[in-house]
């Protein structure tokens, strides 16, 4: 059985990429010998937006017993940990190494690892974000990220993007041969199970008679929460049908003053401002009648992959990546990006017709596995 090394973040600096790394390793374990090297120290803690929870959040997701986890933990500040990792990889002699890319914080780590590992190893680069939104907004980081990527990508055999749109962006930005880029849809997240709806309502202390609309995940400017709250506040629906909107997640970018004013006066909007535990996510996806993702720009959303596994309706903006990811998802309702009036009308449509929607889960694991096995 061929050996495959995967490098990604540990659960210490927990993010969606942590869950993805676990899930993709578990998916491939039946066909390949998987060895995972974790980046345990990603950056100085005070620079991480969720610094208060670093190393404190317990997750349900775990690697299966067939997956080997290296005892060597990579630290951004430790040249020694990087060298030890490279030596360990060379001793393992894997056929392939897969680097998870989502932030330029890992650029120097990957650069050094590629310099010191055997040139016989096939290098695969998996893009989750070509350039993080926050990093793109800070010019020195943007320049650094682009420079490091150009250096790194010279040594890569295969690139993975999660959409055709991202493939085109990579080709345009880095002049990469299209034939070297594989488009693999984001793996459906099966980490969470649906529980009894009434139990979920009780956990979240929600009323029993309302239609529940849910936004969950990190709250960042590009994810459109300001837009959503304004659209919801303008709904033209009788008080008997008035739905409940739950906005839940850790706030990384401050909400607008007007958004807070609406939340404070509208008793049908509930804001849960915290990093969500697995149990809380389980409750939210179980209580939801419909999800809303009002993103204003492209993102390979782990949230959308969780929603697909529930099979429930989702109202989402018509950005290319979402249209591509959800083209076969039975319960997709698209609205025009950045259009409050159009979002409002789609919410009203769902509320008035919610009984016509049926749950239809979507799981792409076999397709994703087949695509990976075709080039690793």
Number of C-alpha atoms within 10 A of each C-alpha: 8 12 17 24 24 20 18 23 27 23 23 18 22 19 14 15 19 19 22 22 21 21 21 21 23 17 21 19 19 12 12 18 17 25 22 24 22 24 24 18 18 20 15 10 14 10 8 14 13 17 13 10 15 16 13 12 14 11 13 10 16 13 18 13 9 14 20 16 16 14 10 16 18 26 18 18 14 12 14 11 17 23 18 16 22 19 16 15 22 16 11 13 18 19 14 20 24 21 21 23 24 17 18 21 15 21 21 18 21 19 16 15 18 18 13 16 19 16 11 11 18 17 21 23 20 21 21 24 19 22 19 17 17 14 17 15 11 10 10 10 17 17 12 14 23 18 12 16 19 14 12 18 17 10 16 15 14 18 23 23 24 23 23 18 15 22 20 15 13 20 14 10 11 13 11 16 10 12 8 13 21 20 18 18 20 21 21 22 22 16 16 18 14 15 14 10 17 16 13 22 18 13 14 15 10 16 12 12 10 15 19 22 26 21 25 21 21 20 23 19 20 16 21 20 23 22 23 24 21 18 19 25 17 12 16 11 12 8 7 8 13 17 22 21 27 22 22 22 20 17 18 14 14 11 15 12 9 12 16 15 10 16 18 13 10 14 10 16 19 16 14 15 13 15 20 18 14 16 14 15 21 17 24 28 25 21 26 24 24 24 25 27 23 27 23 20 18 18 22 19 19 20 17 23 21 21 21 26 21 22 19 23 25 27 20 24 28 20 19 16 20 22 16 16 19 20 11 10 18 18 20 20 20 21 22 16 18 17 15 20 16 16 27 21 17 19 24 19 12 20 19 12 10 15 9 7 14 12 13 14 14 19 17 15 19 11 12 19 16 12 15 17 11 8 10 17
